[in-house]
Amino acid sequence: MPPWRDVIAVERGSLLMSDQTVEHYERIAADYDEHWSYDPDYVWRFSRAITDALRLTRTDAIADVGCGTGLYTRRLAAEVEPERPILCVDPVPAMLERLPASRSLQPLVASAEDLATGRVALPEPGRLDAIVLKESFHHVADRRETLEGLAGLLSRHGRILLVMLPRTIHHPLFHEAHQRFGELQPEPAEIVDMVAEVGLRASVSYRTFHMAIDRERYVRMLASRYMSVLGEFSDDELRAGIEQFRHAYRNDPVLRFDDHFAFIKGWVRPG
Ligand SMILES: C[S@@+](CC[C@H](N)C(=O)[O-])C[C@H]1O[C@@H](n2cnc3c(N)ncnc32)[C@H](O)[C@@H]1O
């Protein structure tokens, strides 16, 4: 067992997260990668989009905050071949434990808030050139303060990328899940404003990924609560939702939908 696994257990105490979020990711950690591995091309395309958006280079000091199992981080590492390991930050040890042992991935148990406030220090002295937060920023409680703290960790050519879903999504979820998602998900335009408010040069673009998923596979994904919004429902509510889904898509053995993501960028201003 790699030595950092011990560190995970010790540092757990510093985390400030809702029990529901922790439990959700502890429950899905083992199957997380499996949900997306049916289409490895999707993961590669996505990682390439992140590399392009951040213009990552080998010499960059990179952190992936809320990296989860490192499903995308390990592709970023393979593409960029960074000289220093990518710092893989996540507050849920069960997710980080799925990270492959690799010289180019350095795990750190911490939340975005922990890093932003300095409660957990960067393992290496110096600043970060690029920070990625892919589908993790919606879990952050005090977003403005956290963004400000993260921006403070950037080097003078530093940049940050927040990848997030918009409030309205085309995933074939059941009605109540769509509704709840819309209530919980922050509005990307507000995050863009926040990026500008903390002093970074802000911009946003949208990327679309065309999805095709076997319906029965998608049922298994729903049943395992593959999206955190599904953790909002009791077992009975989820069962009813899946029934609703089965009825709505009874004639579609393969589900096709467009997955739109906001790519929100913040660049350190020259000067
Ligand atoms: C939807 S997963 C995304 C994981 C990975 N970025 C990916 O795209 O596969 C969200 C991740 O955010 C992490 N997370 C939850 N709260 C967080 C926080 N306050 N700061 C940083 N990460 C957090 C979760 O543990 C989880 O691994």
The ligand as a Gaussian input file, in Angstrom:
#p B3LYP/6-31G(d) Opt

LIG

0 1
 C      -18.605000      14.994000      -9.352000
 S      -17.115000      14.579000      -8.524000
 C      -15.951000      15.102000      -9.746000
 C      -14.647000      14.363000      -9.618000
 C      -13.661000      14.651000     -10.769000
 N      -13.324000      16.057000     -10.852000
 C      -14.272000      14.183000     -12.077000
 O      -14.709000      15.012000     -12.861000
 O      -14.301000      12.950000     -12.274000
 C      -16.986000      15.842000      -7.313000
 C      -15.753000      15.706000      -6.413000
 O      -15.668000      16.886000      -5.607000
 C      -15.233000      16.507000      -4.332000
 N      -15.623000      17.554000      -3.372000
 C      -16.718000      17.638000      -2.594000
 N      -16.676000      18.739000      -1.832000
 C      -15.536000      19.389000      -2.162000
 C      -14.915000      20.582000      -1.690000
 N      -15.490000      21.341000      -0.759000
 N      -13.722000      20.925000      -2.219000
 C      -13.143000      20.164000      -3.178000
 N      -13.691000      19.012000      -3.648000
 C      -14.859000      18.637000      -3.140000
 C      -15.917000      15.173000      -4.083000
 O      -15.283000      14.447000      -3.063000
 C      -15.795000      14.532000      -5.461000
 O      -14.648000      13.741000      -5.567000

